Amino acid sequence: MNRFGLTVAALALSALAFAPGANAQARFGIAAGLAVPTGDFGDVLSSGFNVEGSVEFRPATMPFGLRGDLFYNRFGYDGPDGNFSGFGGALNALFQMAGIAATPYIVVGPTVTNLNDSITDESQTKIGAQGGIGVKFPLSGFTSKIEARYGTVFADDENFNMFIINFGIMGGGR
């Protein structure tokens, strides 16, 4: 297994380490949405898409929840024919506020992303950070969510920044 795979596996296992608490239950989710590159990358890349899978825990012994995400982003180039993509994982702290019909939340945490450029055929795995806000809406048997995040991947010469708006569903647990 390469270093990227080991890093993603370590992030996932770290999230699972908090699950065994007596009152902690896992929630699983999927989400998809718009990804918009910003900064200098926004000048050469067009808007793309983001898809992700999540697992979320809310241990009773902690004042916040944990959420692990696996994600894939893809952007097209404005001029040349090609694409720029990122595949990675995130381990987020999840701070939920009290809500009646809707539950607002804040999410923040580190990421590990493998960036691929189809034009230069280059690939690099880098760490980053993300943060955002969202709202969960309970529905019959599952929960829907809408979320806006801003993320940065710390690359060697220049950071890759993006803004993501996702819509998703979650099920299981509480």
C-alpha positions as CSV (number, residue, x, y, z in Angstrom):
1,M,0.0,0.0,0.0
2,N,1.4,3.4,-0.9
3,R,1.9,6.3,1.6
4,F,-1.4,7.9,0.6
5,G,-3.4,4.8,1.2
6,L,-1.8,4.3,4.6
7,T,-2.6,7.9,5.6
8,V,-6.2,7.6,4.6
9,A,-6.5,4.3,6.5
10,A,-4.9,5.9,9.6
11,L,-7.5,8.8,9.4
12,A,-10.3,6.3,9.2
13,L,-9.0,4.2,12.1
14,S,-8.6,7.3,14.2
15,A,-12.2,8.1,13.7
16,L,-13.3,4.6,14.5
17,A,-11.3,4.6,17.8
18,F,-13.9,6.9,19.3
19,A,-16.9,4.7,18.3
20,P,-16.9,2.2,21.1
21,G,-18.4,4.5,23.7
22,A,-21.6,3.2,25.2
23,N,-23.8,6.0,23.8
24,A,-21.8,6.6,20.6
25,Q,-23.6,5.5,17.4
26,A,-22.3,5.7,13.9
27,R,-24.2,7.6,11.2
28,F,-23.3,7.1,7.6
29,G,-23.8,9.5,4.7
30,I,-23.3,10.4,1.1
31,A,-23.2,13.9,-0.4
32,A,-22.5,15.5,-3.7
33,G,-22.3,19.1,-5.0
34,L,-20.5,21.9,-6.6
35,A,-16.8,22.6,-6.2
36,V,-15.4,26.0,-7.2
37,P,-11.6,26.6,-7.3
38,T,-10.5,29.9,-5.9
39,G,-7.4,32.1,-6.0
40,D,-4.9,31.5,-8.9
41,F,-6.4,28.0,-9.5
42,G,-9.8,29.7,-10.1
43,D,-8.2,31.6,-13.1
44,V,-7.2,28.4,-14.9
45,L,-9.8,25.8,-13.7
46,S,-13.5,25.8,-14.2
47,S,-16.1,24.8,-11.6
48,G,-16.4,21.1,-11.0
49,F,-18.0,18.6,-8.7
50,N,-17.5,16.9,-5.3
51,V,-18.7,13.5,-4.1
52,E,-18.1,12.1,-0.7
53,G,-18.9,9.4,1.8
54,S,-19.0,10.1,5.6
55,V,-19.1,8.3,8.9
56,E,-20.0,10.4,12.0
57,F,-19.8,9.6,15.7
58,R,-21.1,11.6,18.7
59,P,-19.4,10.1,21.8
60,A,-21.2,11.0,25.0
61,T,-17.8,11.8,26.7
62,M,-16.9,14.5,24.2
63,P,-18.4,18.0,23.7
64,F,-18.3,17.6,19.9
65,G,-18.7,14.8,17.4
66,L,-16.2,13.4,14.9
67,R,-16.7,12.9,11.2
68,G,-14.5,11.1,8.8
69,D,-14.9,11.9,5.1
70,L,-13.6,10.3,1.9
71,F,-14.0,12.6,-1.1
72,Y,-13.3,13.1,-4.8
73,N,-13.2,16.5,-6.5
74,R,-12.8,17.1,-10.3
75,F,-12.3,20.3,-12.2
76,G,-11.9,21.0,-15.9
77,Y,-9.4,23.4,-17.4
78,D,-10.7,26.6,-18.9
79,G,-8.5,26.3,-22.0
80,P,-6.7,23.1,-22.7
81,D,-8.5,19.7,-22.7
82,G,-7.8,18.0,-19.4
83,N,-8.8,17.9,-15.8
84,F,-7.5,18.4,-12.3
85,S,-8.7,16.2,-9.5
86,G,-8.3,15.4,-5.9
87,F,-9.0,12.2,-3.9
88,G,-8.6,12.2,-0.1
89,G,-9.8,12.0,3.4
90,A,-10.6,14.3,6.2
91,L,-11.1,13.9,10.0
92,N,-13.4,16.7,11.2
93,A,-14.6,18.0,14.6
94,L,-18.3,18.5,14.4
95,F,-20.0,21.1,16.6
96,Q,-23.8,20.9,16.5
97,M,-26.0,23.6,17.9
98,A,-29.5,23.0,19.4
99,G,-32.3,23.0,16.8
100,I,-35.9,22.1,16.6
101,A,-36.8,21.5,13.0
102,A,-33.2,22.0,11.8
103,T,-29.8,21.5,13.4
104,P,-27.1,24.0,12.4
105,Y,-23.4,22.8,12.7
106,I,-19.8,23.8,12.2
107,V,-17.2,21.4,10.8
108,V,-13.5,21.9,10.8
109,G,-10.5,19.6,10.4
110,P,-7.3,18.4,8.6
111,T,-7.3,16.7,5.2
112,V,-5.0,14.5,3.2
113,T,-5.4,14.9,-0.6
114,N,-3.8,13.3,-3.6
115,L,-3.9,15.9,-6.4
116,N,-3.7,14.8,-10.0
117,D,-3.1,16.9,-13.1
118,S,-4.0,15.1,-16.4
119,I,-2.2,17.7,-18.5
120,T,1.2,17.5,-16.8
121,D,0.6,13.9,-15.6
122,E,1.8,14.9,-12.1
123,S,0.5,13.6,-8.9
124,Q,1.2,14.7,-5.3
125,T,-0.2,13.9,-1.9
126,K,-0.5,16.9,0.5
127,I,-2.1,17.8,3.8
128,G,-4.6,20.6,4.1
129,A,-7.4,22.0,6.2
130,Q,-11.1,22.7,5.8
131,G,-13.9,24.4,7.6
132,G,-17.5,25.2,7.0
133,I,-21.1,25.4,8.2
134,G,-24.2,23.3,7.5
135,V,-27.7,22.5,8.5
136,K,-29.3,19.1,9.1
137,F,-33.0,18.4,8.5
138,P,-34.6,15.3,9.9
139,L,-36.8,13.4,7.5
140,S,-38.6,10.1,7.8
141,G,-35.9,7.5,8.5
142,F,-32.9,9.6,7.6
143,T,-31.5,13.1,7.8
144,S,-30.7,15.5,4.9
145,K,-28.0,18.1,5.0
146,I,-26.8,21.1,3.1
147,E,-23.2,22.2,3.8
148,A,-20.8,24.9,2.6
149,R,-17.0,24.4,3.2
150,Y,-13.8,26.2,2.2
151,G,-10.7,24.0,1.9
152,T,-7.0,24.5,1.3
153,V,-4.4,21.9,0.2
154,F,-0.9,23.0,1.1
155,A,1.1,22.3,-2.1
156,D,4.8,22.9,-2.6
157,D,4.7,26.1,-4.7
158,E,1.1,27.3,-4.2
159,N,-1.9,26.3,-2.1
160,F,-4.9,24.9,-3.9
161,N,-8.1,26.5,-2.6
162,M,-11.7,25.6,-3.2
163,F,-15.2,26.3,-2.1
164,I,-17.7,23.4,-1.9
165,I,-21.5,23.3,-1.6
166,N,-22.9,19.9,-0.9
167,F,-26.3,18.3,-0.4
168,G,-26.4,14.9,1.2
169,I,-28.3,12.3,3.3
170,M,-27.3,10.5,6.5
171,G,-28.8,7.4,8.1
172,G,-28.2,5.2,11.1
173,G,-27.5,6.0,14.7
174,R,-29.0,9.1,16.3
